[in-house]
Amino acid sequence: SVLSRYENQITILSDYLEEFPETDEPVWILGRQHHLNTDKSKLLLDISARLWFTYRRKFSPIGGTGPSSDAGWGCMLRCGQMMLAQALICRHLGRDWQWEKHKKQPEEYHRILRCFLDRKDCCYSIHQMAQMGVGEGKSIGEWFGPNTVAQVLKKLALFDEWNSLAVYVSMDNTVVIEDIKKMCWSPPQSSSAAHSSAHMHRSALGRNKNTAGFCTGWKPLLLIIPLRLGINHINPVYIDAFKECFKMPQSLGALGGKPNNAYYFIGFLGNELIYLDPHTTQSFVDSEENGTVDDESFHCQQAPHRMKIMNLDPSVALGFFCKEECDFDNWCSLVQKEILKQQSLRMFELVQKHPPHWPPFIPPTKPEVTTTGAELIESTDKLFELEEEFEILTV
C-alpha cells in the first residue's frame, strides 16, 4: 500500500493535468477524432466508456495462499485487461457503444465485465493472469512487461470459447500476413479428445460457454505488437508513426509507461499521450445474483491523464482488433501507407510470407491440461458433475 501511494503521488506530480488546453488540434481516441472546441463532452463520454481496471484489494488469495491485492505490482496486468476488454467491446457492442451511469446495459456488456472480475474462475482475472505468468518466468507478485502480458493473454484466450479470439503476438518487430490469415482461418478442433478437453475447460474457467458450439470462418483477431522504440528513451524518429496508430479504426491503443509503472494509452493530443491509469486501489467487486455487475468503479469518470510522448519508456506494445478479414486487410493497407512509407527507421515490419529462416508457424492450440493455473480439479467425474449443474442452473 505504501508503494501504491508513492506511485500515485509520482503520477499526479509529473503527468496529471486536469483540463485539456484550449486548442484547435484534434484529439484522437482509439481511431476516433474529437474536437475540443465543438464536442468536448463527446470526447469525455468516449473516454469514460472504456473499461477501467485498477488495483483491487480484498479478493480471494491468488493460488489459495498468495496475495489478496495487486497494489504495487499488477499495473501492467490491469493495462492488459483494459486493452483486451476494448477488443471484446468492439467485438460484441461495436466501437461506437457508449456507457452511461445507471443506464441499463446489454447482457453482452455484463458478460464481458464478468470475464475480468477478480475471481479464480473468471477467464481473464488477475488470478488467471498472474498464475499464467509463472509459465513466462514471472513469480506471482512480480511486475510484468508489455511482452509478457501479451503472451499471457495469448495463452488465456485459448480457453475462452465465447469470445473465440485469435491472438497474434508479433516476433522480432515483424507482422506476418500469411501466419495471421492461417491462424484466423484455422478450422475448429473436431476430435473427441479436443471436445473432451474443451468440455473440461469450460467448467474450470466458468461463464464462457459458447452455446453455439465451435464456430467456423474468420476468428476475430487481437493483434499485439511488442516494440522497443529506443534504448533508454524513445527515439523521436518513431513518434509520428506511433501517433498514427491511434488514428487507425482498428486501434486498441498501447501498453507502456515508465519503468515499473504501466499505463494504458488510448490516444493523443499534439505531443501528449492520453492514458487510463490503473494506480488507484479499489475494493473487490463481484457480480450480483442475476449476473449483472455494479460497474461504476470500472469506468474512469474524471478528466484523463496526459503525459509528454518523449517521457514514454521505449518498451511498448501496440494493440489492434480486426473483427472481419476486411478489417485486417484495411489495417495492412493503412500500415503500408502511413507506417512503412518512411524510408528511415521503421517502427515494425509487415511482410506477406513467413520468413524462411523462422521455425514453421503452427497456430496455437489449447494445452492438454485441466486448468490454466487456478485450482486443479482432481476428479474428471466431479468436473462433469459441475458442468451439468451449471447447465441446469442456466436453463
SEMARDO-114433 format. One record per residue (C-alpha): residue number from 1; residue in one letter; chain; y negated, z, x negated. Coordinates in Angstrom, 1 decimal, decimal comma, padded with zeros to 4 digits. Layout:
<sites>
 pos code unit     yy     zz     xx
 NUM    A    A      Y      Z      X
...
</sites>
This chain:
<sites>
 pos code unit     yy     zz     xx
   1    S    A  000,0  000,0  000,0
   2    V    A -002,3  000,7 -002,9
   3    L    A -001,6 -002,8 -004,3
   4    S    A -002,2 -004,3 -000,9
   5    R    A -005,6 -002,6 -000,6
   6    Y    A -006,6 -003,7 -004,1
   7    E    A -005,7 -007,3 -003,3
   8    N    A -007,7 -007,2 -000,1
   9    Q    A -010,8 -005,9 -002,0
  10    I    A -010,5 -008,6 -004,6
  11    T    A -010,2 -011,3 -001,9
  12    I    A -013,2 -010,0  000,0
  13    L    A -015,4 -009,7 -003,1
  14    S    A -014,5 -013,1 -004,7
  15    D    A -013,8 -015,5 -001,9
  16    Y    A -014,8 -014,4  001,6
  17    L    A -017,8 -016,0  003,2
  18    E    A -018,3 -015,0  006,9
  19    E    A -020,1 -018,0  008,2
  20    F    A -019,9 -021,7  007,5
  21    P    A -023,1 -023,1  005,8
  22    E    A -025,5 -025,4  007,6
  23    T    A -024,3 -028,9  006,5
  24    D    A -023,7 -032,4  007,8
  25    E    A -020,5 -032,6  005,8
  26    P    A -017,3 -032,8  007,9
  27    V    A -014,7 -030,1  007,8
  28    W    A -011,1 -031,3  007,6
  29    I    A -008,3 -029,1  009,0
  30    L    A -004,7 -030,4  008,8
  31    G    A -005,6 -034,0  009,5
  32    R    A -008,4 -033,4  012,0
  33    Q    A -012,1 -033,9  011,3
  34    H    A -014,7 -031,5  012,7
  35    H    A -018,5 -031,5  012,5
  36    L    A -020,2 -028,1  012,3
  37    N    A -023,4 -029,3  013,9
  38    T    A -021,7 -030,5  017,1
  39    D    A -018,3 -028,9  017,6
  40    K    A -018,1 -025,6  015,6
  41    S    A -016,4 -023,9  018,5
  42    K    A -013,6 -026,6  018,4
  43    L    A -013,2 -026,0  014,7
  44    L    A -012,7 -022,3  015,2
  45    L    A -010,3 -022,8  018,0
  46    D    A -008,3 -025,3  015,9
  47    I    A -008,1 -022,7  013,1
  48    S    A -007,1 -019,8  015,4
  49    A    A -004,3 -021,9  016,9
  50    R    A -002,4 -021,8  013,6
  51    L    A  000,3 -019,2  013,5
  52    W    A -000,9 -016,5  011,1
  53    F    A  001,8 -014,5  009,3
  54    T    A  000,7 -011,4  007,3
  55    Y    A  002,3 -008,4  005,6
  56    R    A  004,1 -006,2  008,0
  57    R    A  005,3 -002,7  007,9
  58    K    A  008,0 -000,6  009,8
  59    F    A  010,5 -003,4  010,2
  60    S    A  014,2 -002,7  009,6
  61    P    A  015,0 -002,3  005,9
  62    I    A  015,9 -005,6  004,2
  63    G    A  019,6 -005,7  003,4
  64    G    A  020,0 -002,4  005,2
  65    T    A  018,6 -000,3  002,3
  66    G    A  015,8 -002,4  001,0
  67    P    A  012,0 -002,3  001,7
  68    S    A  010,7 -002,0  005,3
  69    S    A  007,4 -003,6  004,4
  70    D    A  006,5 -006,6  002,3
  71    A    A  003,0 -005,4  001,4
  72    G    A  002,2 -006,3 -002,2
  73    W    A  004,9 -008,8 -002,7
  74    G    A  005,6 -011,0  000,3
  75    C    A  002,3 -013,1  000,5
  76    M    A  003,9 -016,4 -000,7
  77    L    A  006,8 -015,9  001,7
  78    R    A  004,3 -015,4  004,6
  79    C    A  002,4 -018,6  003,5
  80    G    A  005,7 -020,5  003,5
  81    Q    A  006,3 -019,2  007,0
  82    M    A  002,9 -020,4  008,1
  83    M    A  003,5 -023,9  006,7
  84    L    A  006,9 -024,2  008,4
  85    A    A  005,5 -022,8  011,7
  86    Q    A  002,9 -025,5  011,7
  87    A    A  005,7 -028,1  011,3
  88    L    A  007,5 -026,6  014,3
  89    I    A  004,4 -026,6  016,4
  90    C    A  003,9 -030,3  015,6
  91    R    A  007,5 -030,9  016,4
  92    H    A  007,6 -029,2  019,8
  93    L    A  004,0 -028,8  021,0
  94    G    A  002,0 -031,5  019,1
  95    R    A -000,8 -031,3  016,7
  96    D    A -003,4 -031,1  019,5
  97    W    A -001,9 -028,0  021,1
  98    Q    A -004,3 -025,1  021,3
  99    W    A -003,8 -021,3  021,6
 100    E    A -006,0 -019,1  023,8
 101    K    A -005,8 -015,4  024,0
 102    H    A -003,9 -014,1  027,1
 103    K    A -003,2 -017,6  028,3
 104    K    A  000,4 -018,3  029,3
 105    Q    A  002,2 -020,4  026,7
 106    P    A  005,2 -022,7  027,0
 107    E    A  008,7 -021,3  026,2
 108    E    A  008,9 -023,5  023,1
 109    Y    A  005,9 -021,6  021,6
 110    H    A  007,6 -018,2  022,1
 111    R    A  010,9 -019,7  020,7
 112    I    A  009,1 -020,9  017,6
 113    L    A  007,5 -017,4  017,2
 114    R    A  010,9 -015,7  017,5
 115    C    A  012,2 -017,7  014,6
 116    F    A  009,8 -015,7  012,3
 117    L    A  010,0 -012,2  013,6
 118    D    A  010,8 -009,5  011,0
 119    R    A  014,4 -009,2  012,1
 120    K    A  017,6 -009,9  010,1
 121    D    A  018,9 -012,2  012,9
 122    C    A  015,8 -014,4  013,1
 123    C    A  016,2 -017,7  011,2
 124    Y    A  013,0 -017,6  009,1
 125    S    A  012,4 -013,9  009,0
 126    I    A  011,2 -012,0  005,9
 127    H    A  014,7 -010,7  005,7
 128    Q    A  016,3 -014,1  005,6
 129    M    A  013,8 -015,5  003,1
 130    A    A  013,9 -012,5  000,7
 131    Q    A  017,7 -012,5  000,6
 132    M    A  018,0 -016,3  000,3
 133    G    A  015,6 -015,9 -002,6
 134    V    A  018,2 -013,9 -004,5
 135    G    A  020,1 -017,2 -005,0
 136    E    A  016,9 -018,6 -006,5
 137    G    A  016,8 -015,8 -009,1
 138    K    A  014,3 -013,6 -007,3
 139    S    A  015,1 -010,0 -006,6
 140    I    A  014,1 -008,6 -003,2
 141    G    A  010,5 -007,3 -003,6
 142    E    A  009,7 -009,8 -006,3
 143    W    A  006,8 -012,3 -005,9
 144    F    A  007,7 -015,9 -005,2
 145    G    A  006,0 -019,0 -006,5
 146    P    A  005,4 -022,1 -004,3
 147    N    A  008,5 -024,0 -005,5
 148    T    A  010,8 -021,0 -004,9
 149    V    A  009,6 -020,7 -001,3
 150    A    A  010,1 -024,4 -000,8
 151    Q    A  013,7 -024,1 -002,0
 152    V    A  014,4 -021,1  000,3
 153    L    A  013,0 -023,0  003,3
 154    K    A  015,2 -026,0  002,5
 155    K    A  018,3 -023,8  002,5
 156    L    A  017,4 -021,8  005,6
 157    A    A  016,7 -025,0  007,6
 158    L    A  020,4 -026,0  007,2
 159    F    A  021,3 -023,1  009,6
 160    D    A  018,6 -024,0  012,2
 161    E    A  020,2 -026,3  014,7
 162    W    A  017,4 -026,0  017,4
 163    N    A  014,7 -027,5  015,2
 164    S    A  017,0 -029,7  013,3
 165    L    A  014,6 -030,4  010,4
 166    A    A  015,4 -032,4  007,3
 167    V    A  013,6 -030,6  004,4
 168    Y    A  012,9 -032,6  001,3
 169    V    A  011,5 -030,8 -001,8
 170    S    A  010,4 -033,3 -004,4
 171    M    A  011,6 -033,1 -008,0
 172    D    A  009,6 -033,9 -011,2
 173    N    A  006,4 -034,8 -009,1
 174    T    A  008,3 -037,7 -007,6
 175    V    A  009,0 -038,5 -003,9
 176    V    A  011,9 -041,0 -003,4
 177    I    A  011,6 -043,0 -000,2
 178    E    A  015,3 -044,1 -000,3
 179    D    A  016,5 -040,5 -000,6
 180    I    A  014,3 -039,3  002,3
 181    K    A  015,5 -042,0  004,6
 182    K    A  019,1 -041,4  003,6
 183    M    A  018,6 -037,7  004,5
 184    C    A  016,7 -038,2  007,7
 185    W    A  019,2 -040,8  009,0
 186    S    A  022,2 -038,7  007,8
 187    P    A  024,9 -038,7  010,5
 188    P    A  025,8 -035,3  012,1
 189    Q    A  028,8 -033,3  010,9
 190    S    A  031,7 -034,1  013,2
 191    S    A  034,7 -032,4  011,6
 192    S    A  036,3 -029,5  013,3
 193    A    A  035,7 -027,4  010,2
 194    A    A  032,0 -028,2  010,3
 195    H    A  031,9 -027,4  014,0
 196    S    A  033,6 -024,1  013,4
 197    S    A  031,1 -023,3  010,6
 198    A    A  028,2 -024,2  012,8
 199    H    A  029,6 -022,1  015,6
 200    M    A  029,7 -019,1  013,4
 201    H    A  026,2 -019,6  012,0
 202    R    A  024,7 -019,7  015,5
 203    S    A  025,7 -016,1  016,0
 204    A    A  024,7 -014,9  012,6
 205    L    A  021,2 -016,3  012,9
 206    G    A  020,8 -016,0  016,6
 207    R    A  018,5 -017,7  019,2
 208    N    A  018,6 -021,1  017,6
 209    K    A  021,5 -022,7  019,5
 210    N    A  021,0 -026,4  020,2
 211    T    A  022,1 -026,7  023,8
 212    A    A  022,1 -030,5  023,5
 213    G    A  024,7 -030,2  020,6
 214    F    A  024,3 -032,3  017,4
 215    C    A  021,6 -034,9  017,7
 216    T    A  021,6 -038,3  016,2
 217    G    A  018,7 -040,5  015,0
 218    W    A  015,9 -039,7  012,7
 219    K    A  015,7 -036,0  011,9
 220    P    A  012,1 -034,7  011,8
 221    L    A  011,0 -034,4  008,2
 222    L    A  009,4 -031,5  006,4
 223    L    A  008,3 -032,8  003,1
 224    I    A  007,2 -030,3  000,4
 225    I    A  005,8 -031,5 -003,0
 226    P    A  005,5 -028,7 -005,6
 227    L    A  002,9 -029,7 -008,2
 228    R    A  001,3 -028,4 -011,4
 229    L    A -002,2 -029,7 -011,3
 230    G    A -003,2 -028,5 -014,8
 231    I    A -002,3 -025,9 -017,4
 232    N    A -004,4 -022,8 -016,9
 233    H    A -006,9 -024,3 -014,5
 234    I    A -006,8 -027,2 -012,0
 235    N    A -007,7 -030,4 -013,7
 236    P    A -010,8 -031,9 -012,0
 237    V    A -009,2 -035,4 -012,0
 238    Y    A -006,9 -034,2 -009,2
 239    I    A -009,5 -032,8 -006,9
 240    D    A -010,3 -035,9 -004,8
 241    A    A -006,6 -036,8 -004,3
 242    F    A -005,8 -033,1 -003,4
 243    K    A -008,5 -033,1 -000,8
 244    E    A -007,4 -036,5  000,6
 245    C    A -004,0 -034,9  001,5
 246    F    A -005,7 -032,6  004,1
 247    K    A -007,1 -035,7  005,8
 248    M    A -003,7 -037,2  006,5
 249    P    A -002,4 -036,8  010,1
 250    Q    A  000,9 -035,6  008,6
 251    S    A -000,7 -032,8  006,7
 252    L    A  000,7 -029,3  006,7
 253    G    A -001,7 -028,0  004,1
 254    A    A -000,8 -026,4  000,8
 255    L    A  000,7 -023,3 -000,6
 256    G    A -001,0 -021,8 -003,6
 257    G    A -003,8 -019,4 -004,5
 258    K    A -004,2 -017,3 -007,6
 259    P    A -001,5 -015,6 -009,9
 260    N    A  000,5 -013,2 -007,7
 261    N    A -002,0 -013,8 -004,8
 262    A    A -000,9 -016,5 -002,3
 263    Y    A -002,9 -018,3  000,4
 264    Y    A -002,1 -020,9  003,0
 265    F    A -004,7 -023,7  002,6
 266    I    A -005,3 -025,6  005,8
 267    G    A -008,4 -027,7  005,0
 268    F    A -011,7 -028,1  003,1
 269    L    A -015,4 -028,4  003,4
 270    G    A -017,1 -030,1  000,4
 271    N    A -015,6 -028,5 -002,7
 272    E    A -014,4 -025,4 -000,9
 273    L    A -010,9 -024,9  000,4
 274    I    A -010,3 -023,2  003,8
 275    Y    A -007,3 -020,9  004,0
 276    L    A -005,4 -018,3  006,0
 277    D    A -004,9 -015,1  004,1
 278    P    A -001,7 -013,1  004,5
 279    H    A -003,1 -010,0  002,7
 280    T    A -003,5 -007,8  005,8
 281    T    A -000,8 -005,3  006,7
 282    Q    A  000,1 -005,1  010,4
 283    S    A  002,8 -003,3  012,2
 284    F    A  006,1 -004,9  013,1
 285    V    A  006,1 -006,7  016,5
 286    D    A  009,4 -007,5  018,3
 287    S    A  010,0 -009,8  021,3
 288    E    A  009,9 -008,5  024,9
 289    E    A  013,0 -008,3  027,1
 290    N    A  012,0 -011,6  028,7
 291    G    A  011,8 -013,3  025,3
 292    T    A  008,0 -013,5  025,1
 293    V    A  006,1 -012,1  022,1
 294    D    A  002,9 -010,2  022,1
 295    D    A  001,2 -012,8  020,0
 296    E    A -002,4 -011,7  019,5
 297    S    A -001,7 -010,4  015,9
 298    F    A -000,1 -013,7  015,0
 299    H    A -003,4 -015,6  015,3
 300    C    A -006,4 -015,1  013,0
 301    Q    A -009,5 -014,8  015,2
 302    Q    A -012,1 -014,3  012,5
 303    A    A -014,1 -016,9  010,6
 304    P    A -011,7 -018,3  008,0
 305    H    A -011,7 -017,6  004,3
 306    R    A -013,0 -020,1  001,8
 307    M    A -012,8 -020,5 -002,0
 308    K    A -014,1 -023,0 -004,5
 309    I    A -011,4 -025,5 -005,3
 310    M    A -011,9 -025,1 -009,0
 311    N    A -010,8 -021,4 -008,6
 312    L    A -007,4 -022,6 -007,4
 313    D    A -004,3 -021,8 -009,6
 314    P    A -002,8 -025,2 -010,7
 315    S    A  000,6 -024,3 -009,3
 316    V    A  000,7 -025,5 -005,6
 317    A    A  003,0 -027,1 -003,1
 318    L    A  001,8 -029,7 -000,6
 319    G    A  003,4 -030,0  002,9
 320    F    A  003,7 -032,9  005,3
 321    F    A  005,5 -033,3  008,6
 322    C    A  006,8 -036,6  009,9
 323    K    A  008,4 -036,4  013,4
 324    E    A  009,4 -040,0  013,5
 325    E    A  010,2 -042,6  010,9
 326    C    A  007,0 -044,5  011,6
 327    D    A  005,1 -041,3  010,7
 328    F    A  006,8 -041,3  007,3
 329    D    A  006,1 -045,0  006,8
 330    N    A  002,4 -044,4  007,7
 331    W    A  002,3 -041,5  005,2
 332    C    A  003,8 -043,7  002,5
 333    S    A  001,0 -046,3  003,2
 334    L    A -001,7 -043,6  003,0
 335    V    A -000,3 -042,3 -000,3
 336    Q    A -000,3 -045,8 -001,8
 337    K    A -003,9 -046,4 -000,6
 338    E    A -005,5 -043,0 -001,2
 339    I    A -003,5 -041,1 -003,8
 340    L    A -002,0 -043,8 -006,1
 341    K    A -005,0 -046,1 -006,2
 342    Q    A -006,3 -044,1 -009,2
 343    Q    A -005,1 -045,6 -012,5
 344    S    A -005,7 -042,4 -014,4
 345    L    A -003,6 -039,2 -013,9
 346    R    A -001,6 -039,3 -010,7
 347    M    A -001,0 -036,2 -008,7
 348    F    A  002,5 -037,3 -007,9
 349    E    A  004,6 -040,5 -007,8
 350    L    A  006,0 -042,3 -004,8
 351    V    A  009,0 -044,6 -005,6
 352    Q    A  011,2 -046,8 -003,4
 353    K    A  014,5 -046,4 -005,2
 354    H    A  016,4 -043,4 -006,5
 355    P    A  015,8 -043,2 -010,3
 356    P    A  018,9 -044,4 -012,1
 357    H    A  018,8 -041,6 -014,7
 358    W    A  018,8 -038,9 -012,0
 359    P    A  022,0 -037,4 -010,6
 360    P    A  023,1 -039,1 -007,3
 361    F    A  021,3 -037,9 -004,2
 362    I    A  023,5 -036,1 -001,7
 363    P    A  021,9 -034,9  001,5
 364    P    A  022,2 -031,1  001,6
 365    T    A  024,8 -029,6  004,0
 366    K    A  025,4 -026,2  005,3
 367    P    A  027,2 -023,9  002,8
 368    E    A  030,6 -022,7  003,7
 369    V    A  029,6 -019,1  004,3
 370    T    A  029,3 -017,0  007,4
 371    T    A  025,8 -015,7  006,8
 372    T    A  022,6 -016,7  005,0
 373    G    A  022,3 -013,3  003,3
 374    A    A  021,9 -010,9  006,3
 375    E    A  024,8 -008,7  007,2
 376    L    A  028,3 -010,1  006,7
 377    I    A  030,2 -010,2  009,9
 378    E    A  033,7 -009,3  008,8
 379    S    A  035,8 -010,5  011,7
 380    T    A  035,7 -014,1  012,9
 381    D    A  037,1 -012,9  016,2
 382    K    A  034,3 -010,5  016,6
 383    L    A  031,9 -013,3  015,8
 384    F    A  033,2 -015,5  018,6
 385    E    A  033,0 -012,5  021,0
 386    L    A  029,4 -012,1  020,2
 387    E    A  028,8 -015,8  020,8
 388    E    A  030,4 -015,6  024,2
 389    E    A  028,5 -012,5  025,2
 390    F    A  025,2 -014,2  024,1
 391    E    A  026,1 -017,3  026,2
 392    I    A  026,9 -015,2  029,3
 393    L    A  023,6 -013,4  028,9
 394    T    A  021,6 -016,6  028,7
 395    V    A  023,2 -018,4  031,6
</sites>
